[in-house]
Amino acid sequence: MSTLIGRTRARAVETLSLDATDTRNALSAALVGDLAKALADCAEDPEVRAVVLTHTGTTFSAGADLRDPPDPDVLVALLRQIVELPKPVVARVTGHVRAGGLGLLAACDMAAASTAATFAFTEVRIGVAPAVISLPLLPRTDPRALARYYLTGERFAPAEAVRLGLLTTTADDVDEALAPILDGLRRSSPQALAETKRLLTARVLETFDRDAADLTALSARLFASGQAREGMTAFLERRDAAWVV
């Protein structure tokens, strides 16, 4: 069993927990690989009706691991795997979500967060763009409302995340909010869930088919740029980047 993904099961719902608290569950090549393997296991297991994706520690995910980033194509494959999984995937968030972590939320069929959670698209502040994660994000959110947070990197609260379409619901007690959702999934036919999910994700998958190659190329180009090198160095050194005025 992976040390980076915790796994538990209760009444046919498999809970996968991102468990790399030393890096705030940053999306490293290793974490992405382990999560993909765990999701594949869930897809093949007839005893799994639905998947809950959650985290240990105070951060759901800090985004890409700048010291060990996943290949953009591999990250695309993981996001698509969540979207295509023939079982509902529900995100459960009780902490902070940044950058690439928001792509995981958008790839899930539903997402619930506690009122203590915070969100931010921080890519612009390190010289890159939310390129790959736009594949599941843009088809599922309000683009006019999203523009503010894509372009400024500002933090926003769970209620705003619901308004954007990023979250399904928020509550002080996220497990209480999730209880009726998971109960509904447990009462639903596996066949019906799979086919209904296909209806819901068709437009998202069209975006993957059309834009994945261009957005992975954009991500690679930006991460190799001088401004990205300065932005990532400034982030790791906990200082403002050179362009801050």
C-alpha positions as CSV (number, residue, x, y, z in Angstrom):
1,M,0.0,0.0,0.0
2,S,1.3,3.5,-0.9
3,T,2.6,5.7,1.9
4,L,1.3,8.7,0.0
5,I,-2.4,7.7,-0.3
6,G,-4.4,6.5,2.7
7,R,-7.2,4.1,1.9
8,T,-10.3,3.2,3.9
9,R,-13.7,1.8,3.0
10,A,-17.1,2.1,4.6
11,R,-20.3,0.7,3.1
12,A,-19.0,0.6,-0.5
13,V,-17.4,4.1,-0.4
14,E,-13.6,4.1,-0.7
15,T,-11.9,7.1,0.8
16,L,-8.5,8.0,-0.7
17,S,-6.5,10.5,1.4
18,L,-3.6,12.5,0.1
19,D,-1.0,11.9,2.8
20,A,2.1,13.8,2.1
21,T,1.8,16.4,4.9
22,D,5.5,17.3,4.9
23,T,4.9,18.9,1.4
24,R,1.3,20.0,2.1
25,N,0.1,17.3,-0.3
26,A,1.9,19.0,-3.2
27,L,1.4,17.2,-6.5
28,S,4.7,15.5,-6.9
29,A,5.4,12.9,-9.5
30,A,5.2,10.2,-6.8
31,L,1.9,11.4,-5.3
32,V,0.3,11.7,-8.8
33,G,1.4,8.2,-9.6
34,D,0.2,6.7,-6.4
35,L,-3.2,8.5,-6.7
36,A,-3.6,7.2,-10.2
37,K,-2.9,3.6,-9.1
38,A,-5.4,3.9,-6.2
39,L,-8.1,5.3,-8.6
40,A,-7.5,2.4,-11.0
41,D,-7.9,-0.1,-8.2
42,C,-11.3,1.5,-7.3
43,A,-12.4,1.5,-10.9
44,E,-11.8,-2.3,-11.2
45,D,-13.3,-3.2,-7.8
46,P,-17.0,-4.1,-8.0
47,E,-17.4,-3.6,-4.3
48,V,-16.6,0.1,-4.6
49,R,-19.7,2.2,-5.4
50,A,-18.1,5.7,-5.0
51,V,-14.8,7.3,-4.1
52,V,-14.2,10.2,-1.6
53,L,-11.0,12.1,-2.3
54,T,-9.7,13.9,0.9
55,H,-6.5,14.7,2.7
56,T,-4.6,14.6,5.9
57,G,-3.2,17.7,7.5
58,T,-4.4,21.3,7.1
59,T,-3.9,21.5,3.3
60,F,-5.9,19.5,0.7
61,S,-3.1,20.2,-1.9
62,A,-0.7,23.1,-2.3
63,G,-0.5,22.6,-6.1
64,A,2.4,21.3,-8.1
65,D,5.5,20.3,-6.2
66,L,8.1,22.7,-7.4
67,R,10.9,20.4,-6.4
68,D,9.5,17.3,-8.0
69,P,6.7,18.4,-10.5
70,P,4.8,15.8,-12.4
71,D,5.1,15.7,-16.2
72,P,2.2,17.8,-17.6
73,D,1.0,14.9,-19.7
74,V,0.8,12.7,-16.6
75,L,-1.2,15.4,-14.7
76,V,-3.6,15.6,-17.6
77,A,-4.0,11.8,-17.5
78,L,-4.8,11.9,-13.8
79,L,-7.4,14.6,-14.2
80,R,-9.0,12.7,-17.1
81,Q,-8.9,9.5,-15.0
82,I,-11.0,11.1,-12.3
83,V,-13.4,12.5,-14.9
84,E,-13.7,9.2,-16.7
85,L,-13.8,6.9,-13.6
86,P,-17.0,4.9,-14.0
87,K,-17.9,5.7,-10.3
88,P,-18.7,9.1,-8.7
89,V,-15.7,10.8,-7.2
90,V,-16.5,13.3,-4.4
91,A,-13.9,15.7,-2.9
92,R,-13.9,16.3,0.8
93,V,-11.9,19.4,1.9
94,T,-11.2,20.7,5.4
95,G,-8.2,22.8,4.6
96,H,-6.4,24.9,2.0
97,V,-6.4,24.3,-1.7
98,R,-4.0,26.0,-4.1
99,A,-3.3,26.0,-7.8
100,G,-3.1,22.4,-9.1
101,G,-5.2,21.2,-6.2
102,L,-8.1,23.1,-7.6
103,G,-7.8,21.0,-10.7
104,L,-8.4,17.9,-8.6
105,L,-11.5,19.4,-7.1
106,A,-12.8,20.4,-10.6
107,A,-12.2,16.9,-11.9
108,C,-14.4,15.4,-9.2
109,D,-18.1,15.0,-9.8
110,M,-19.0,16.8,-6.5
111,A,-17.0,18.7,-3.9
112,A,-17.7,19.7,-0.4
113,A,-15.6,21.8,1.9
114,S,-15.7,23.0,5.5
115,T,-16.1,26.7,6.1
116,A,-12.5,26.8,7.3
117,A,-11.2,26.0,3.8
118,T,-9.5,28.6,1.5
119,F,-8.8,28.6,-2.2
120,A,-6.4,30.4,-4.6
121,F,-5.1,30.1,-8.1
122,T,-1.6,31.1,-7.3
123,E,0.0,30.3,-10.7
124,V,0.1,33.9,-11.9
125,R,2.1,34.9,-8.9
126,I,5.0,32.5,-9.8
127,G,5.0,33.4,-13.5
128,V,2.9,30.6,-15.0
129,A,-0.8,30.0,-15.8
130,P,-3.5,27.6,-14.6
131,A,-3.1,25.8,-17.9
132,V,-3.6,22.0,-17.5
133,I,-6.1,22.4,-14.6
134,S,-8.3,24.5,-16.9
135,L,-9.3,21.3,-18.7
136,P,-11.9,20.3,-16.0
137,L,-12.2,23.8,-14.5
138,L,-13.4,26.0,-17.4
139,P,-16.3,23.7,-18.5
140,R,-17.6,23.5,-14.9
141,T,-17.3,27.0,-13.6
142,D,-18.6,30.5,-14.3
143,P,-15.8,32.0,-16.5
144,R,-16.7,35.6,-15.7
145,A,-16.5,35.0,-12.0
146,L,-13.4,32.8,-12.3
147,A,-11.5,35.5,-14.2
148,R,-10.9,37.5,-11.1
149,Y,-9.2,34.7,-9.2
150,Y,-7.3,33.3,-12.2
151,L,-5.8,36.8,-12.9
152,T,-5.1,38.0,-9.4
153,G,-4.2,34.9,-7.4
154,E,-6.4,36.2,-4.5
155,R,-7.6,33.9,-1.9
156,F,-11.4,33.2,-1.8
157,A,-13.7,31.5,0.7
158,P,-15.9,28.4,0.3
159,A,-19.1,30.4,-0.3
160,E,-17.4,32.1,-3.2
161,A,-16.2,28.7,-4.4
162,V,-19.8,27.5,-4.5
163,R,-20.8,30.6,-6.5
164,L,-18.1,29.9,-9.0
165,G,-19.2,26.3,-9.4
166,L,-16.0,24.9,-8.0
167,L,-17.8,23.4,-4.9
168,T,-21.1,21.6,-4.6
169,T,-21.7,22.7,-1.0
170,T,-20.0,24.1,2.1
171,A,-20.8,23.6,5.8
172,D,-19.2,24.0,9.2
173,D,-19.3,20.2,9.4
174,V,-18.3,18.8,6.0
175,D,-19.1,15.2,7.0
176,E,-22.6,16.2,7.9
177,A,-23.0,17.9,4.6
178,L,-21.7,14.8,2.7
179,A,-23.9,12.3,4.6
180,P,-27.0,12.7,2.4
181,I,-24.8,12.7,-0.8
182,L,-23.1,9.5,0.1
183,D,-26.3,7.9,1.2
184,G,-27.8,8.8,-2.2
185,L,-24.9,7.2,-4.0
186,R,-25.2,4.0,-1.9
187,R,-28.8,3.8,-2.9
188,S,-28.1,4.1,-6.6
189,S,-27.5,1.4,-9.2
190,P,-23.8,1.1,-10.2
191,Q,-24.9,0.9,-13.8
192,A,-27.0,4.0,-13.5
193,L,-24.3,5.9,-11.8
194,A,-21.8,5.1,-14.5
195,E,-24.1,6.1,-17.3
196,T,-25.4,9.2,-15.6
197,K,-21.8,10.3,-14.9
198,R,-21.0,9.8,-18.7
199,L,-23.9,12.3,-19.5
200,L,-22.5,14.8,-17.0
201,T,-18.9,14.6,-18.1
202,A,-19.3,14.6,-21.9
203,R,-18.6,18.3,-22.3
204,V,-15.6,18.1,-20.0
205,L,-14.1,15.3,-22.0
206,E,-14.7,17.3,-25.2
207,T,-12.5,19.9,-23.7
208,F,-9.8,17.4,-22.9
209,D,-9.9,16.0,-26.5
210,R,-9.7,19.5,-28.0
211,D,-7.3,21.4,-25.7
212,A,-5.1,19.0,-23.8
213,A,-2.2,19.0,-26.2
214,D,-2.1,22.8,-26.5
215,L,-2.4,23.4,-22.7
216,T,0.3,20.9,-21.8
217,A,2.6,22.6,-24.3
218,L,1.7,26.0,-22.8
219,S,2.4,24.6,-19.3
220,A,5.8,23.3,-20.3
221,R,6.8,26.5,-22.1
222,L,5.8,28.7,-19.1
223,F,7.6,26.5,-16.5
224,A,10.8,26.7,-18.6
225,S,10.6,30.5,-18.8
226,G,12.8,33.1,-17.0
227,Q,9.8,34.6,-15.2
228,A,8.8,31.2,-13.9
229,R,12.3,30.6,-12.6
230,E,12.2,33.9,-10.8
231,G,8.7,33.3,-9.5
232,M,9.5,29.8,-8.2
233,T,12.8,31.0,-6.6
234,A,11.0,33.9,-5.0
235,F,8.3,31.5,-3.6
236,L,10.9,29.1,-2.2
237,E,12.8,32.0,-0.7
238,R,9.6,33.5,0.7
239,R,10.2,36.9,-1.0
240,D,8.4,39.0,-3.6
241,A,9.2,38.2,-7.2
242,A,11.1,40.8,-9.1
243,W,8.0,42.1,-11.0
244,V,6.0,43.0,-7.9
245,V,5.4,46.8,-7.8
